[in-house]
Amino acid sequence: MDWKNEWKNLKLEIDAEGIALLTIDNEATLNALDSAALRDLEELLDGLIKRSPVPRALIVTGAGKAFVAGASISEMASLSPAQAIAFAELGHRVMAKLEALPIPTIAAVNGYALGGGCELALACDVVFASMRAKFGQPEVGLGIIPGFGGTQRLVRAVGLQRARSLIFTGDYVAAARAVEMGLALETTLPDELIERCRKFARQIAVKAPVAIAQAKRTINQGADADLTTGLALERQAFSLLFGTADQKEGMKAFLEKRRPEFRGA
């Protein structure tokens, strides 16, 4: 499969270090997500984890001045309630698959991340924001609410009152404020955004992939569980890793004072 040209408005490049860069590329619509783009994104995510080797990390960004400016209003305008739930289910499925990828996902928010774009960023593990970035959930100004997980993931990212404020007012949030709120990890100069994300991804890429996958699963599942359940998940994942080749290699390398060579097994 030609990963750079298989999809109409998506580009995927994987470098020699196993860092994948996914660019949503439809500048004419500010990278808006319609059903076709969502289906392509779902197919890409499904294929990504079937690759050999699986990438060590995924960076998601947008082309031009937008990350993703939202879901396609031109498509949504004529939807019936039955069609709308099918559209929402597709969006939810894609965001869930992105969130559940067994590799770290990094949103490189280069510009507008509004509506479905903000929801796409929220489905990633870590968000880096260009100083030009703008975040928001402006759906109430269109007579609807966030439909790709925003009412749930935004609460978990910034808390109830801030999430209510953003969703009720539809206000945009600049990059620096997004960091203050916990919506993004840090800001960068626009020209340094992708390289900053690559640097972060490279820090992850040299660690044990199986351990990273288990850490991500345990954090995500434990975040919505009570403490006792979360601790049980941790104990289980911790013990299972002692049956992996990466654990043997990591500890052997430490004792031998050398860099480990992890194989993801």
HELIX and SHEET records of a PDB file:
HELIX    1   1 GLU A   27  THR A   29  5                                   3    
HELIX    2   2 SER A   35  LEU A   48  1                                  14    
HELIX    3   3 ILE A   73  MET A   76  1                                   4    
HELIX    4   4 PRO A   81  ALA A  100  1                                  20    
HELIX    5   5 GLY A  116  LEU A  122  1                                   7    
HELIX    6   6 GLU A  139  LEU A  142  5                                   4    
HELIX    7   7 GLY A  150  VAL A  158  1                                   9    
HELIX    8   8 LEU A  160  THR A  169  1                                  10    
HELIX    9   9 ALA A  175  MET A  181  1                                   7    
HELIX   10  10 PRO A  190  GLU A  192  5                                   3    
HELIX   11  11 LEU A  193  ALA A  205  1                                  13    
HELIX   12  12 PRO A  209  ALA A  223  1                                  15    
HELIX   13  13 LEU A  227  LEU A  240  1                                  14    
HELIX   14  14 LEU A  241  GLY A  243  5                                   3    
HELIX   15  15 ALA A  245  LEU A  255  1                                  11    
SHEET    1   A 6 LEU A  10  ILE A  14  0                                        
SHEET    2   A 6 ILE A  19  ILE A  24 -1                                        
SHEET    3   A 6 ALA A  57  GLY A  62  1                                        
SHEET    4   A 6 THR A 105  VAL A 109  1                                        
SHEET    5   A 6 VAL A 126  SER A 130  1                                        
SHEET    6   A 6 GLU A 186  THR A 188  1                                        
SHEET    1   B 4 ALA A  66  VAL A  68  0                                        
SHEET    2   B 4 TYR A 112  LEU A 114  1                                        
SHEET    3   B 4 LYS A 134  GLY A 136  1                                        
SHEET    4   B 4 TYR A 172  ALA A 174 -1                                        
END                                                                             
